[in-house]
Amino acid sequence: MDIIKDTVVTITYVVRDMEGKLLEESEEPVSYLHGGYDNIFPLVEQALEGKAAGDAIDLKLQPADAFGEYEDDLVRLEQRDAFPDDIEVGMQFVGSPVDGSEEMLYTITDIAEDKIVVDGNHPYAGQAVHFQCVVAEVRAATADEVAHRHAHGAHGHHHH
């Protein structure tokens, strides 16, 4: 089966920086619902259109097409006493931005005596990346998956 709108695509992938350093790779296959549902980078989805199980793609993605541009205003200085005692640099938590919009994932990047620096940027924001993947499986999506706008099952979304 070819990858078209409303198919569930299962891939294995590797993401490296432009110097070849491994940033991320799938430990197990991952599935997404294909067809403009924002479940995968849009340029990756475009490259996978029409492919089938066994096919591979190899893309160089600019920051805006991958993990986003680095945004200085997503870095915040917080009071140390607002956090538990056992925090460490690199820990992540979900919080609300200053403007009160949708919650986002923050990473603790620095801890001082009475202040903590938290960063809402993706750890790879601002980096161009090399994205490679192999299609493991393609199947028709169920009506439920299309209604929920994501893949269900072994390598997809697990809760409702």
JOJOUR-V23075 format. One record per residue. N is the residue number from 1. RES is the residue in one letter. PSI is psi as a letter, one per 20 degrees, with the letter a starting at -180 (NA if undefined). Layout:
# JOJOUR-V23075
n:res:psi
N:RES:PSI
N:RES:PSI
This chain:
# JOJOUR-V23075
n:res:psi
1:M:p
2:D:q
3:I:o
4:I:r
5:K:p
6:D:k
7:T:q
8:V:p
9:V:p
10:T:p
11:I:r
12:T:q
13:Y:r
14:V:p
15:V:p
16:R:q
17:D:r
18:M:i
19:E:i
20:G:j
21:K:p
22:L:p
23:L:g
24:E:q
25:E:q
26:S:p
27:E:h
28:E:r
29:P:q
30:V:q
31:S:q
32:Y:q
33:L:p
34:H:q
35:G:k
36:G:k
37:Y:j
38:D:k
39:N:i
40:I:r
41:F:p
42:P:g
43:L:h
44:V:g
45:E:g
46:Q:g
47:A:h
48:L:i
49:E:p
50:G:i
51:K:r
52:A:r
53:A:p
54:G:h
55:D:q
56:A:q
57:I:q
58:D:o
59:L:q
60:K:p
61:L:p
62:Q:r
63:P:g
64:A:h
65:D:i
66:A:d
67:F:j
68:G:r
69:E:q
70:Y:p
71:E:o
72:D:h
73:D:i
74:L:j
75:V:p
76:R:q
77:L:p
78:E:q
79:Q:p
80:R:h
81:D:i
82:A:i
83:F:q
84:P:r
85:D:h
86:D:k
87:I:q
88:E:q
89:V:p
90:G:i
91:M:q
92:Q:q
93:F:r
94:V:p
95:G:r
96:S:p
97:P:r
98:V:h
99:D:i
100:G:j
101:S:a
102:E:q
103:E:q
104:M:r
105:L:p
106:Y:q
107:T:p
108:I:p
109:T:i
110:D:q
111:I:p
112:A:a
113:E:g
114:D:j
115:K:q
116:I:p
117:V:p
118:V:q
119:D:p
120:G:i
121:N:q
122:H:q
123:P:h
124:Y:j
125:A:q
126:G:i
127:Q:p
128:A:q
129:V:q
130:H:o
131:F:p
132:Q:p
133:C:q
134:V:p
135:V:p
136:A:h
137:E:q
138:V:p
139:R:r
140:A:p
141:A:q
142:T:r
143:A:h
144:D:g
145:E:g
146:V:g
147:A:h
148:H:i
149:R:k
150:H:r
151:A:q
152:H:r
153:G:a
154:A:g
155:H:j
156:G:b
157:H:q
158:H:i
159:H:q
160:H:NA
